[in-house]
Amino acid sequence: MSFQQSNIRIFLKRSWIVMASVCLLPSLVLAVETNTIQKIKQPVEVDAGKKEAGSATENRKIEDARQQIFIDNLVTKYRLDGAQIKKWLNEARKKQSIINAMNRPAEGVLSWKKYRKIFMTKKRVHQGIEFWKKYKSDLDRAEKKYGVPAEMIVSIIGIETFYGRIKGNYRVLDALYTLAFHYPKRGKFFRSELGQFFRLTQQQQWQPDSKIGSYAGAMGYGQFMPSSYLAYGVDFDNDGKVDLIDNPVDAIGSVANYFKKHGWVTGDKVVSRAHLINWQASKKAGRSTRLNYKYKDLQQSGVVTKDKLSDNTEVSLMVFDQETHKEYWMGLKNFYVISRYNRSHMYSMVAYQLSQKLKKKFNQLTKHKKNNNKK
């Protein structure tokens, strides 16, 4: 092979290597980029325990901050002991069962027929008559002073606690704490009630963890919320203290006072059965107890009653589903007052109907007793 041929062969070999390198370069670059992107896309593994602990720590910080605002407000507004409130809050426990109960109240999940059946029982009527007989002088005194009939007072206490037998299963502290800080849709209301509970604790010299009540924090014979306890509670037996938890006499006076302060009109009707003369009128009926109509306006829409009502009487129009039909009732001012105790139209109606059953039974027994005495 000549020197020239040798040089040509070397040149061609080098040229092939360069060309091959040029051709392979994009593939190599793409491979490197793809590998890099895949590495970037791979999630960085985080220790689950650390992540959960971090989240819990952040939540705790947020809750501590909210509680501190709550404490500062009570210290400023009512001059309560901030350190003591903080201690009580630390002793409170969140109860999921309380939140579950708030989300499924009986008035919201039961039909009128099933709801009414809970309260309109022979046992509740019998126990109500016994309660009435035992505290007759106190009930008479309350009726005279506040204008609220005895049967209405007995009915409320009977519905709320079965005449003091069932006052609740939750520590009031836990109930109000849970709803104040772990039930956002009504948190503002329950933070206010928790603050009133601490005021009440100071006033009554209670240990807050000793009081038992409902899942909503209501207490005593009449299941008063703390704010109502402070606003409407009365010392009806004049022993120097207001005790709505263990003293039925104070409870009797306080229920009557509550109704009076909310506008109970002595001697007035409570409800009036409504009759609809056309189906369009049913569109005006609902669950609200608010006095949204004047009777004359309902008349023009096809709603009438056998009771004598003036044209300008303010009423609500409510519907109650029976098994085979619907019942329509007009609520008057006193019905609205009952609903200030519990906003449900079913609660208000069953409270009224139980009161009428108690009244009828008590009057029968009284009449029978008088007849026997004459013999």
C-alpha positions in Angstrom: 0.0 0.0 0.0 1.4 3.4 -0.9 1.8 6.3 1.6 -1.0 8.2 -0.2 -3.4 5.3 0.0 -2.7 4.9 3.6 -3.4 8.6 4.3 -6.7 8.4 2.4 -7.8 5.4 4.5 -7.0 7.1 7.8 -8.9 10.2 6.6 -12.0 8.2 5.7 -11.9 6.4 9.1 -11.7 9.7 11.0 -14.5 11.1 8.9 -16.7 8.1 9.7 -16.1 8.6 13.5 -16.9 12.3 13.3 -20.1 11.6 11.4 -21.1 8.9 13.7 -20.5 11.2 16.7 -22.6 13.9 15.1 -25.4 11.5 14.4 -25.4 10.0 17.9 -25.2 13.3 19.7 -28.9 14.2 19.6 -29.8 10.8 20.9 -27.3 11.1 23.7 -28.6 14.6 24.6 -32.2 13.4 24.5 -31.3 10.4 26.8 -29.6 12.7 29.3 -32.6 15.2 29.3 -35.2 12.4 29.6 -33.3 10.9 32.5 -33.1 14.3 34.2 -36.8 15.1 33.7 -37.8 11.7 35.1 -35.7 12.4 38.1 -37.3 15.8 38.5 -40.8 14.4 38.1 -40.3 11.7 40.8 -42.0 12.9 44.0 -39.7 13.5 46.9 -40.7 11.0 49.6 -41.6 12.6 52.9 -41.8 10.7 56.1 -45.6 10.3 56.8 -45.1 10.6 60.5 -43.2 13.9 60.2 -45.9 15.3 57.9 -48.7 14.3 60.2 -46.8 15.7 63.2 -46.2 19.0 61.4 -49.9 19.3 60.5 -50.9 18.6 64.0 -48.5 21.2 65.3 -49.8 23.8 62.9 -53.4 23.0 63.9 -52.5 23.3 67.6 -50.9 26.7 67.0 -54.1 27.9 65.2 -56.3 26.6 68.0 -54.1 28.1 70.7 -54.3 31.5 69.0 -58.1 31.3 68.7 -58.4 30.3 72.3 -56.1 33.2 73.4 -58.3 35.7 71.5 -61.3 34.1 73.3 -59.6 34.4 76.7 -58.5 38.0 76.2 -62.0 39.0 75.2 -63.5 37.5 78.4 -60.8 39.1 80.5 -61.5 42.5 79.0 -65.3 42.3 78.9 -66.0 40.5 82.1 -62.8 40.8 84.1 -62.5 37.0 84.4 -59.2 35.3 85.4 -57.4 34.5 82.1 -55.1 31.9 83.6 -58.0 30.1 85.2 -59.9 30.1 81.9 -56.9 28.7 80.1 -56.6 25.9 82.6 -60.3 25.0 82.2 -59.9 25.0 78.4 -56.9 22.7 78.7 -59.1 20.3 80.8 -61.9 20.3 78.2 -62.2 17.4 75.7 -63.4 17.4 72.1 -66.2 14.9 71.7 -67.0 13.7 68.2 -70.3 12.3 69.5 -71.4 15.8 70.3 -70.8 17.0 66.7 -72.6 13.9 65.4 -75.6 14.7 67.6 -75.6 18.3 66.4 -75.7 17.2 62.8 -78.7 14.9 63.4 -81.2 16.6 65.7 -84.5 14.7 66.2 -86.5 17.7 64.8 -84.5 17.4 61.6 -84.6 13.7 60.9 -87.9 12.4 62.3 -91.3 12.8 60.7 -94.0 14.7 62.7 -95.8 11.4 63.5 -92.6 9.8 64.9 -91.5 13.0 66.7 -94.9 13.5 68.3 -95.0 9.9 69.5 -91.9 10.4 71.6 -93.6 12.9 73.8 -97.3 12.2 73.7 -97.1 9.1 75.9 -99.2 7.9 78.8 -96.1 7.8 81.0 -95.1 11.4 80.3 -98.6 12.6 80.9 -98.8 10.5 84.2 -95.5 11.8 85.4 -96.5 15.3 84.4 -99.6 15.1 86.6 -97.6 13.9 89.5 -95.1 16.8 89.1 -98.0 19.2 88.8 -99.6 17.9 92.0 -96.3 18.0 93.9 -95.5 21.6 92.9 -99.0 22.9 92.5 -98.6 25.9 94.9 -95.4 26.9 93.0 -97.0 26.5 89.6 -100.0 28.6 90.8 -97.7 31.3 92.1 -95.7 31.3 88.8 -99.0 31.5 86.8 -100.2 34.4 88.9 -96.9 36.3 88.7 -95.9 35.8 85.1 -99.3 35.0 83.4 -98.0 31.7 81.9 -100.4 28.8 82.5 -99.2 25.9 84.7 -99.8 23.3 82.0 -97.4 25.1 79.7 -94.6 25.2 82.3 -95.1 21.5 83.2 -95.1 20.6 79.5 -91.8 22.3 78.8 -90.1 20.7 81.8 -91.6 17.3 80.8 -90.3 17.6 77.2 -86.9 18.9 78.2 -85.9 16.5 81.0 -88.9 14.2 81.8 -89.6 16.3 84.8 -85.9 16.4 85.9 -85.1 12.7 85.4 -83.0 13.1 82.2 -80.8 16.1 82.3 -78.1 15.0 79.9 -75.0 12.9 79.7 -72.2 15.3 78.8 -70.0 17.5 80.8 -71.2 21.0 79.9 -67.5 22.1 79.6 -66.8 19.5 76.9 -70.0 20.2 75.0 -69.5 23.9 74.8 -65.8 23.6 74.1 -66.3 21.1 71.3 -69.0 23.3 69.6 -67.1 26.5 70.2 -63.8 25.4 68.6 -64.6 22.4 66.5 -68.0 23.1 65.0 -67.4 26.0 62.6 -70.9 26.6 61.3 -72.1 27.6 64.8 -68.8 28.3 66.4 -69.5 32.0 67.1 -72.7 31.2 69.0 -71.1 28.5 71.1 -68.0 30.6 71.9 -70.4 33.1 73.3 -72.2 30.5 75.3 -68.9 29.1 76.6 -68.0 32.6 77.8 -71.3 32.9 79.6 -70.8 29.5 81.1 -67.5 30.7 82.6 -69.3 33.8 83.9 -71.9 31.6 85.4 -69.2 29.4 87.0 -67.7 32.4 88.7 -71.1 33.7 89.8 -72.3 30.4 91.2 -68.9 29.3 92.4 -69.0 26.0 90.4 -66.3 23.7 89.3 -67.0 23.8 85.5 -66.1 20.2 85.0 -68.8 19.1 87.5 -71.8 20.2 85.5 -73.6 17.7 83.3 -76.0 18.7 80.5 -77.1 18.1 76.9 -74.9 17.7 73.9 -75.5 21.4 73.2 -74.5 22.5 76.7 -78.0 23.1 78.1 -78.5 22.5 81.8 -81.0 21.6 84.5 -84.8 20.9 84.6 -85.6 23.4 81.8 -82.3 22.8 79.9 -81.3 26.5 79.9 -78.3 27.5 77.9 -75.8 29.6 80.0 -76.9 32.9 78.5 -80.5 32.1 79.3 -79.6 30.9 82.8 -78.0 34.3 83.4 -80.8 36.4 81.7 -84.0 34.6 82.8 -83.1 32.4 85.8 -84.9 33.5 89.0 -84.6 32.6 92.7 -88.3 31.5 92.9 -88.0 29.9 96.4 -86.1 32.9 97.8 -83.3 30.8 99.3 -80.7 33.3 98.1 -79.4 31.6 95.0 -80.6 30.7 91.5 -80.4 26.9 91.0 -81.9 25.6 87.8 -80.0 22.4 87.9 -81.3 20.8 91.1 -84.1 23.0 92.3 -87.4 22.4 90.5 -89.0 25.5 92.1 -86.4 27.8 90.7 -86.9 26.0 87.3 -90.7 26.6 87.4 -90.3 30.3 88.0 -87.5 30.6 85.4 -89.4 28.9 82.6 -92.4 31.1 83.3 -90.1 34.2 83.4 -88.6 33.1 80.1 -92.0 33.0 78.4 -93.1 36.3 79.9 -89.9 38.1 78.8 -90.4 36.7 75.2 -93.9 38.2 75.0 -96.4 35.6 76.2 -99.9 37.1 76.2 -102.0 35.8 79.1 -105.2 34.2 78.0 -104.6 34.4 74.3 -104.9 31.5 71.9 -101.8 29.6 70.8 -102.8 28.0 67.4 -105.7 27.9 65.1 -106.5 25.0 62.7 -106.3 26.1 59.1 -108.4 24.9 56.2 -107.3 25.4 52.6 -110.0 25.9 50.0 -107.6 25.7 47.0 -104.3 23.9 46.5 -102.4 27.1 45.6 -102.7 28.2 49.2 -100.5 25.3 50.3 -97.5 27.1 48.8 -97.6 29.6 51.6 -97.3 26.9 54.3 -93.9 25.8 55.7 -91.9 25.2 58.8 -91.3 28.8 60.0 -93.0 29.9 63.2 -92.5 33.6 62.3 -95.6 35.7 62.1 -95.1 36.5 58.4 -98.8 36.9 57.4 -101.9 38.8 58.4 -104.9 36.7 58.6 -106.8 38.8 56.0 -104.0 38.1 53.4 -104.2 34.4 54.0 -108.0 34.6 53.6 -107.6 36.2 50.2 -105.2 33.3 49.3 -107.7 30.6 50.3 -106.8 29.9 53.9 -109.6 30.0 56.5 -110.3 29.0 60.1 -113.3 28.4 62.3 -111.8 30.4 65.1 -112.6 34.1 65.4 -109.5 36.1 64.3 -109.3 39.7 63.4 -108.2 40.6 59.9 -105.0 42.1 61.2 -104.0 39.2 63.4 -100.4 38.2 62.7 -99.9 34.5 62.0 -97.6 31.9 60.7 -98.8 29.1 58.4 -97.3 25.7 59.0 -97.8 22.2 57.6 -97.5 18.9 59.5 -97.3 15.7 57.6 -99.6 13.0 58.8 -99.6 9.4 57.6 -102.4 9.9 55.0 -102.8 13.7 54.8 -101.3 17.1 55.7 -102.5 19.2 58.5 -102.3 23.0 58.3 -102.1 25.2 61.4 -101.8 28.9 61.9 -99.4 29.9 64.7 -100.3 33.0 66.8 -98.2 35.2 69.0 -98.0 32.7 71.9 -97.0 29.9 69.5 -94.1 32.1 68.3 -93.1 32.6 72.0 -93.0 28.8 72.5 -90.7 28.6 69.5 -88.2 31.0 71.2 -87.5 28.1 73.6 -86.8 25.8 70.6 -87.0 27.1 67.0 -88.6 23.9 65.6 -92.2 24.1 64.7 -92.6 20.5 65.6 -91.2 21.2 69.1 -93.5 24.1 69.6 -96.6 22.1 68.5 -95.9 19.1 70.6 -95.2 21.4 73.6 -98.6 23.0 73.1 -100.4 19.7 72.5 -98.8 18.0 75.6 -99.8 21.0 77.7 -103.5 20.6 76.6 -103.4 16.9 77.4 -101.9 17.6 80.8 -104.5 20.3 81.5 -107.4 18.0 80.5 -106.2 15.2 82.7 -105.4 17.4 85.7 -108.9 19.1 85.5 -110.5 15.6 85.3 -108.7 14.5 88.4 -109.5 17.7 90.2 -113.2 17.5 89.4 -113.2 13.8 90.4 -111.6 14.7 93.7 -114.2 17.5 94.4 -117.0 15.1 93.6 -115.7 12.6 96.1 -115.3 15.2 98.8 -119.0 16.1 98.4 -120.1 12.6 99.1 
